[in-house]
Amino acid sequence: MLILGVNFGHNSSITLIKDGQIIAAIEEEKVSRIKDDFFWPRNAIDRLFKEYNISYEDVLCVSLQQDTPSLVGSDNIKYRLSTNKFYLYKDFINRLTSYLGLTKRKAHYDNKSFEIEIKNLGFKNAEILYFEHHLSHAASAFYTAPFVSDLTITCDGFGGVDSFNFYITSPKGLKLIRQNSYRSSVGQFYSMVTQLLGFRPNRHEGKITGLAAFGSETILVDKFRKLWRYKNDQLVRFPFNDDNEDWEFEDLNEN
């Protein structure tokens, strides 16, 4: 069975899985040469399909993030799929008039309409499946690791409304035991620092990492350390919210 995993986000990418084994993975920007390319990864797909002698009809499953249709929006999806700027302008006008209160924005796609778009690209035999963002991160780490782990942690900018989630193993696979709101995301904090230093967030964080090696410790180090700390084995975030209240993990076992 051939599965195509697609990240249709700010940096489009794909993974090919054949009979349960990952055989290839590549980002669209590596082929298109466009930094943070967010269009449908057409070039990446064509590259790997040609290299592994795969046709669109061979793919029996296309896997995507579960919120993709609603998060991206209909006109934006059509723009990313077709590169036709008409849909980009339409999406911009729709957002603007909605913001001004002149119209009610109708941007969200339902899954069925989105699946029709995917099948029209050539995936006629494929079932379209959706999976939770952080569970996908956790699964990719857990099932490909050369060892068995009792705890899997995901920590990125955010996905959906979460960031920094904790999973344990169970008879049914990975089980979510704690989840952290994106408001306490270390990745978002990293992007904020990038922006404060005059660079572009979600793009130039690597430059900040490189420049850090040439820096020297100043009074700012202590100030930044006070923004994040651990209390009772839980991450506490402050004082970014206006009411200056500490925010901690949501314990799913208490619900």
C-alpha positions in Angstrom: 0.0 0.0 0.0 1.3 3.4 -1.0 0.6 6.4 1.3 1.3 10.0 0.5 1.6 12.3 3.6 1.3 16.0 2.8 2.1 19.0 4.9 0.1 21.8 3.3 1.2 24.5 5.7 3.7 27.3 5.7 6.4 25.0 4.3 4.8 22.3 2.1 6.4 18.9 2.2 5.6 15.3 1.5 6.4 11.8 2.7 6.1 8.5 0.8 5.2 5.4 2.9 5.1 2.0 1.2 3.9 -1.0 3.1 4.5 0.7 6.4 8.0 1.9 5.6 9.0 5.5 4.9 10.8 5.4 1.5 11.3 9.1 0.8 10.5 12.7 2.1 11.2 16.1 0.7 10.1 19.7 1.1 8.6 21.6 -1.8 11.1 24.5 -1.4 14.0 22.1 -2.1 12.7 21.6 -5.6 10.9 24.9 -6.3 13.8 26.9 -4.8 11.2 29.2 -3.2 11.9 29.8 0.6 9.0 28.5 2.8 7.0 27.5 -0.3 3.4 27.0 0.8 1.9 26.0 -2.5 0.6 22.5 -3.1 3.9 20.4 -3.2 3.4 19.6 -6.9 7.2 19.8 -7.7 8.1 17.6 -4.8 5.5 15.0 -5.7 6.6 14.9 -9.4 10.2 14.6 -8.3 9.7 11.6 -6.1 7.1 9.9 -8.3 9.6 10.1 -11.2 12.4 8.8 -9.1 10.5 5.9 -7.7 8.4 5.2 -10.8 5.1 5.9 -9.1 1.9 7.1 -10.8 -0.9 9.1 -9.1 -3.2 6.1 -9.5 -0.8 4.0 -7.4 -1.5 6.2 -4.3 -4.2 4.6 -2.1 -4.2 7.1 0.7 -3.4 10.9 1.0 -2.9 12.0 4.6 -3.3 15.6 5.7 -3.7 17.6 8.9 -7.2 17.4 10.1 -7.9 21.1 10.2 -6.4 21.9 6.8 -9.6 22.9 4.9 -10.9 25.2 7.7 -7.6 26.7 8.6 -6.4 27.6 5.1 -9.8 28.7 3.7 -11.4 28.0 0.3 -10.0 30.8 -1.8 -6.5 30.4 -0.3 -6.6 26.7 -1.0 -7.6 27.3 -4.6 -4.8 29.8 -4.9 -2.2 27.3 -3.5 -3.5 24.5 -5.7 -3.6 26.5 -8.9 -1.2 29.4 -8.3 -3.9 31.6 -9.9 -3.6 35.0 -8.3 -7.3 35.7 -8.9 -8.1 33.5 -5.8 -5.4 35.4 -3.8 -7.0 38.8 -4.6 -10.5 37.3 -3.9 -9.3 36.0 -0.6 -7.8 39.4 0.3 -10.9 41.3 -0.6 -13.0 38.8 1.3 -10.9 39.2 4.4 -10.9 43.0 4.1 -14.6 43.4 3.7 -15.2 41.0 6.5 -12.8 42.9 8.8 -14.7 46.1 8.0 -18.0 44.5 8.8 -19.3 44.9 5.3 -19.7 41.2 4.6 -19.6 37.9 6.4 -16.5 36.0 5.4 -17.2 32.6 3.8 -13.7 31.2 3.7 -13.9 27.8 5.3 -13.9 24.7 3.2 -15.7 21.6 4.0 -13.7 18.3 3.8 -15.8 17.0 0.9 -15.0 20.0 -1.3 -11.4 19.8 -0.5 -11.2 16.1 -1.2 -12.7 16.7 -4.6 -9.9 19.2 -5.3 -7.3 16.6 -4.2 -8.8 13.9 -6.4 -8.9 16.2 -9.4 -5.1 16.5 -9.1 -4.9 12.8 -10.2 -5.3 10.9 -6.9 -8.5 9.1 -8.2 -7.9 5.9 -6.2 -6.8 7.6 -3.0 -8.7 7.8 0.3 -8.3 11.2 1.9 -7.6 10.9 5.7 -7.0 13.6 8.3 -4.8 13.3 11.4 -4.2 15.6 14.4 -1.1 17.8 14.1 0.8 16.9 17.2 -0.2 13.3 17.2 1.4 13.1 13.7 4.6 14.6 15.1 4.6 12.2 18.0 4.0 9.2 15.8 6.7 10.1 13.3 9.2 10.3 16.2 8.0 7.2 18.2 7.5 4.7 15.4 10.8 5.6 13.6 13.0 5.7 16.7 15.6 2.9 17.0 14.4 2.3 20.6 11.2 2.1 22.5 10.2 5.2 24.4 7.7 5.5 27.3 7.2 9.2 26.8 7.0 11.2 23.6 7.0 15.0 23.6 6.1 17.3 20.8 7.3 20.9 20.9 6.9 23.3 17.9 5.3 26.6 17.2 1.8 25.4 17.4 -0.6 23.1 15.6 -4.4 23.7 15.9 -4.5 25.2 19.4 -1.8 23.1 21.0 1.9 23.1 21.5 4.3 21.1 23.7 2.1 17.9 24.1 3.0 14.8 26.1 2.1 11.2 25.0 2.6 7.8 26.6 2.3 4.4 25.0 -0.9 2.4 25.3 -2.4 -0.8 23.8 -4.1 1.4 21.2 -1.0 3.4 20.4 0.0 6.8 21.6 -2.2 8.4 24.3 -2.3 12.1 25.0 -1.8 12.8 28.7 -1.1 16.5 28.8 -1.5 19.3 26.3 -0.2 22.9 26.4 -1.9 25.8 24.8 -0.2 27.6 21.9 -0.1 30.7 24.2 2.8 29.1 26.1 4.6 27.9 23.0 8.3 28.0 23.2 8.4 28.1 19.4 6.2 31.2 19.3 8.4 32.8 22.0 11.4 32.1 19.7 9.6 33.7 16.8 8.7 36.7 18.9 12.4 37.2 19.8 13.3 36.9 16.1 10.8 39.7 15.3 12.0 41.9 18.2 15.5 41.7 16.8 14.3 43.0 13.4 14.1 39.7 11.5 11.2 37.9 10.0 9.5 35.3 12.2 9.0 31.7 10.8 11.9 32.4 8.5 15.0 33.9 10.2 15.0 32.0 13.4 18.1 30.1 12.1 20.0 33.4 11.8 19.2 34.2 15.4 20.6 30.8 16.4 23.8 31.5 14.5 24.2 35.1 15.8 23.7 33.9 19.4 27.1 32.2 19.3 28.7 35.6 18.8 26.8 37.3 21.7 27.8 38.0 25.2 25.8 37.7 28.4 24.1 40.9 29.5 21.3 41.9 31.9 18.8 40.8 29.2 19.6 37.2 29.9 18.2 37.4 33.4 15.1 39.2 32.2 14.4 36.6 29.6 14.9 33.8 32.1 12.1 35.3 34.3 9.6 35.0 31.4 9.6 31.2 31.6 10.1 28.8 34.4 9.0 25.4 35.7 6.8 25.1 38.8 5.8 21.7 40.3 7.0 20.0 37.1 4.7 22.2 35.0 5.6 24.9 32.6 4.5 28.4 33.8 4.3 31.3 31.4 4.3 34.9 32.4 3.8 37.9 32.1 2.6 38.0 28.5 -1.1 38.0 29.3 -2.7 41.2 30.4 -3.9 39.9 33.7 -0.5 38.6 34.6 -1.9 35.2 35.7 0.3 32.1 35.5 -0.9 29.5 32.9 -0.2 25.8 33.4 -0.7 22.5 31.6 -4.2 21.2 31.2 -4.3 17.8 32.9 -6.4 15.6 30.7 -6.7 13.0 33.4 -8.7 15.5 35.5 -11.4 16.0 32.9 
